[in-house]
Every structure is written in structure tokens, then in C-alpha cells.
Amino acid sequence: MQHYQTALVLGLAASGEAAARLLLAEGTQVVVMDRGDSEDLRRCAATLQALGAKVCLGVTAPPPGDFEIAIVSPGIPTSSDTVKSVMARGIPVVSELELGWSRCACRVLAISGSNGKSTLVKLCAEALAQAGCSVAIAGNYGPPVSAVVGERRSLDWLVLEVSSFQLETVQAFRPDVGVLLNVTPNHLDRHGDFQTYRQIKSRLFTRMTPADTGITDRNILPEIRSLAGSPNRWIAAGVCPTTGVCPAAEFFYQSGAIHNSLGRERIELRGTLFANAIMGLTAAAAAAALSACGVEGRFLEVAASVFQSLPHRMQNVGAVRGIRFVNDSKATNLAAMLAALCMTPRPIRLIAGGLPKHESYEPARELLAEKVATVYLIGRAAEAMAAAWRGTVPCVMGGTLAQAVAQAWREARPGDTILLSPACASFDQFRSFEERGECFISATRALS
């Protein structure tokens, strides 16, 4: 763990504030900069200034100074002029994630993936707690890592959700156990292309040693292992629809249970959220991770049996006159939307659209034709989605989300499901996917 005399913090959102507080507590001279200048940022700036930091708001050019380190918030890409300028001055740039991790005194389970990682983080943390471990969640889901380690709590495990934005600038980050649940096209508007995105995701494992364990889907393990180039132990998780041992997967979902080909263990999932092929992979990855953590599968079985879904992830909002409403606002890419369609009985009235992420919508055509009665399109992606899907499924320009809900409701019949699963980011019409989901819930409740 390296201490710094001077540090520059880029971005004053939750991660930047947590990094600044942690560094100030260590006696570092901290300068914080943010291009924004809102009332909330000014309040935060005043608090940090009272602790000894210098804060520059409304600026894009890094301030002068001989900084030993620059800590970057995940919302600032490495391609930004700000980060490029810092790097050009020879200042090392690392993510807030890595700063917090470097101060962590316990073992770390880090989880990444294109979809489903928050659910996996929650499931693993709850299973560890069932086993009697002292555990905390941090990272992309939960508080910033720097905030948690700054509390100086005595923990057995820190469970981190790690995004590709955070992995862009890691250098030495090395979890004891790492899980990459899946990799499908996502955030291509930031990362440029799918190969670059995959390479960034593989950085979860790059610094691992033979004492560490990497876990991923059996279908992508060879590629991820090659990209990572690390000497750690590897475990494959998977889903197998047929009976018998699953090829190339030590932990796999099959027929309502997780099977362990290493120890012949069976973890029962029937009657839980995870008793299907989509969520079964999440449970298989959790079983593999917990095994690497030294925790028996029976604790996962208990955690799965009482698991409560996170909001905005296939959230059952209720039914009105026999029409079911499901809020899957967290589905911000096409793969997440396809998973939602697979888990939802037909006929479906799908609300999709928002801020596009530069991915093709063509791969959805077959599943839309099979399961969806009508698509109601919103946001900037509406025209592109309609162009990709017309002739396959009726497409209606829904206007606002509230208007789309109202029109879907007028056209729905008992037994239908009105599903919000946008396959896009929310930032064209909303501040977050949470706000988008709450808007859907409010529009739904207005119907009853």
C-alpha cells in the first residue's frame, strides 16, 4: 500500500468524494476537479474544503501541480481530454476502485459482467453472511470501495461489483476470487468495439497469481483466459439442459439445481428466482465463487431460497385487470432485454428504447417474433429499433414512457405482460435507470 503526499482527484461524484476523503485521512494534499458546478457539487466541495482539500469546479483543464497520483472516477473515460492531459504530464492514473482496494485488509471477491452482476454480488454476499462471515458490498453496486475501507471495519470478505469503466484504469488490482459472469456487447459508445470491451473485462484477472481463482462462463473461458494471460486457477460455470455431467463446467445449472462435478454436490433451487436457465448461470457462478471462498454450497441454497430481487431488475410491479406489469429498467443493453423476454411468458407488450449504445438491434428479431405482440418505442433509439424490427413485430412510436404505458394498457388483454426492458441507457430522458423504473411504476399505478 503506497501513501501519497499529493494527489489529484478527477470527478466529484460519489467515487471522487470517497477517494478524496480517504486520501485526506491519510494526510495527503488533495486537489479535486470537476467540470460541473451545481448546488450539490458546491455543498460537497465545501465539506471537502473544510477537511483540507482544494476543489476546482467548472473546469476541464487539470490544475498545475506535481501530483504523485491521479484518481479517476468511473464516469470519466480515458479518452477524455482531461485524462489525456494528466497522462501527458506523466502522472499515473488509477481508478477509485483500485485506491480503495489497495487499502483493504480483508479478502476480496470481485464480480463483473455485462448483465446480472449486481444480482450475483448480492447473492454471494448473502450466502457468505449465512456462513457466518463478516461481509460488505462496494463498488459499482453499493458505496464506493474507498468509503467502505475508510470505515476501518473488520471484515472477512469485501464483495465488489466491478464495471468496465472501473477496469479501464486499474494497474495492480488483484482480487482473491474474480468472477466474469458474461460478456456481451455493451458500452460500445465508450469503448469503441467489442474486442476492446472484452479486453477491458479480462483485466479483472490480469494481475492474479497461482493462489487466486478466476471464474467465468464455460463458453467464454478459453478466450478470457487467453486475454488475461494470468497463471491463476480457473473454474468454469455453465448451464446444461440435458442430464449427466456438463462438458467443461465444474459448476453447472441443470433441472432446477446446481451440480458440482468436482465434489458431486447438489444445490437445490426449485421454487427460487434462480430455477431457470437464465438465472441458473448466475447461481452456478455463485456456487463456484463460494467454493473458492471456502464456503459450502448449503449456504448458497439458503441464500437463494430467501433472495429478494433488486429493484428495476425483472421487478413484478403487480397486475391490473389480469394484465401483468414488469419493470426491467436495468436492462440497458440488448442481451439484457433478450434475457427478460426469455423469462417472461407470452404474449408480451414490450416497451423499449432510450439512449443507444452503438449495438445492433437485428439479433432480437427472432425472439420478438416468437414472444412479443407489440413493441412501444421511446427515446433516441426508437427510429433505429423500428427500422430493425418492422416486418417482424408491430412497432409503435410511444413518445414518452408514460404515453407508452398508457397505449400498451389500452391495447392489452388479460394474460398479457407489459414489460419495460429498454435495451438502452436512460440518460436521454431520465437521470438514471432507477428514475426510469420509478416513472414506469408511477404510470402503472395511475391505471388502477
ZISUL-V930004 format. One record per backbone hydrogen bond with DSSP energy under -0.5 kcal/mol. CO is the residue of the C=O (numbers start at 1). NH is the residue of the N-H. If there is no record, write none. Layout:
BEGIN
CO|NH + CO|NH
END
This chain:
BEGIN
5|29 + 6|68 + 6|69 + 7|31 + 8|10 + 8|71 + 9|11 + 9|33 + 10|73 + 13|17 + 14|18 + 15|19 + 16|20 + 17|21 + 18|22 + 19|23 + 20|24 + 21|25 + 22|26 + 23|26 + 23|28 + 24|27 + 28|30 + 29|7 + 30|54 + 31|9 + 32|56 + 33|11 + 34|58 + 34|59 + 36|58 + 38|42 + 39|43 + 40|44 + 41|45 + 42|46 + 43|47 + 44|48 + 45|49 + 46|50 + 47|51 + 48|53 + 49|52 + 54|32 + 55|57 + 56|34 + 65|67 + 68|92 + 69|8 + 70|72 + 70|94 + 71|10 + 72|96 + 73|76 + 75|77 + 77|80 + 80|84 + 81|85 + 82|86 + 83|87 + 84|88 + 85|89 + 86|89 + 86|91 + 87|90 + 90|92 + 92|70 + 94|72 + 95|99 + 96|100 + 97|101 + 98|102 + 99|103 + 100|103 + 101|104 + 107|158 + 108|110 + 108|176 + 108|177 + 109|160 + 110|179 + 111|162 + 112|181 + 116|120 + 117|121 + 118|122 + 119|123 + 120|124 + 121|125 + 122|126 + 123|127 + 124|128 + 125|129 + 126|130 + 127|131 + 128|133 + 129|132 + 133|135 + 134|156 + 134|157 + 136|159 + 137|143 + 138|161 + 143|139 + 144|148 + 145|149 + 146|150 + 147|151 + 148|151 + 148|153 + 149|152 + 153|155 + 156|107 + 157|136 + 157|159 + 158|109 + 158|160 + 159|138 + 160|111 + 160|162 + 161|140 + 163|167 + 164|168 + 166|169 + 167|170 + 169|95 + 173|207 + 176|213 + 177|110 + 178|215 + 179|112 + 179|181 + 180|217 + 182|114 + 187|190 + 187|191 + 188|192 + 191|193 + 193|197 + 194|198 + 195|199 + 196|200 + 197|201 + 198|202 + 199|203 + 200|203 + 201|204 + 202|205 + 202|206 + 204|175 + 205|208 + 208|231 + 209|212 + 212|233 + 213|178 + 214|235 + 215|180 + 216|237 + 217|220 + 217|221 + 220|224 + 221|225 + 222|226 + 223|227 + 224|228 + 225|229 + 233|214 + 235|216 + 236|250 + 236|251 + 237|218 + 238|253 + 246|249 + 250|261 + 250|262 + 251|238 + 252|259 + 253|240 + 254|257 + 256|269 + 256|270 + 257|254 + 258|267 + 259|252 + 259|261 + 260|264 + 260|265 + 265|260 + 266|268 + 267|258 + 269|272 + 272|275 + 274|276 + 276|280 + 277|281 + 278|281 + 278|282 + 279|283 + 280|284 + 281|285 + 282|286 + 283|287 + 284|288 + 285|289 + 286|290 + 287|291 + 288|292 + 289|293 + 290|295 + 291|294 + 296|299 + 296|300 + 297|301 + 298|302 + 299|303 + 300|304 + 301|305 + 302|306 + 304|307 + 310|313 + 312|330 + 314|316 + 315|317 + 315|327 + 318|325 + 320|323 + 322|324 + 322|415 + 323|320 + 324|418 + 325|317 + 325|318 + 326|328 + 326|420 + 327|315 + 328|331 + 330|332 + 331|423 + 331|424 + 333|337 + 334|338 + 335|339 + 336|340 + 337|341 + 338|342 + 339|343 + 340|344 + 341|344 + 347|417 + 348|350 + 348|373 + 348|374 + 349|419 + 350|352 + 350|376 + 351|421 + 352|378 + 354|356 + 354|381 + 355|425 + 357|188 + 361|364 + 362|365 + 364|368 + 365|369 + 366|370 + 367|371 + 368|372 + 371|348 + 373|394 + 374|350 + 375|377 + 375|396 + 376|352 + 377|398 + 377|399 + 378|354 + 379|382 + 381|385 + 382|386 + 383|387 + 384|388 + 385|389 + 386|390 + 389|392 + 389|393 + 394|375 + 396|377 + 396|398 + 399|379 + 400|404 + 401|405 + 402|406 + 403|407 + 404|408 + 405|409 + 406|410 + 407|411 + 408|412 + 413|416 + 416|324 + 417|349 + 417|419 + 418|326 + 418|420 + 419|351 + 419|421 + 420|328 + 422|353 + 425|355 + 426|429 + 426|430 + 432|436 + 433|437 + 434|438 + 435|439 + 436|440 + 437|441 + 438|442 + 439|443 + 440|444 + 441|445 + 442|446 + 444|447 + 444|448 + 445|448
END
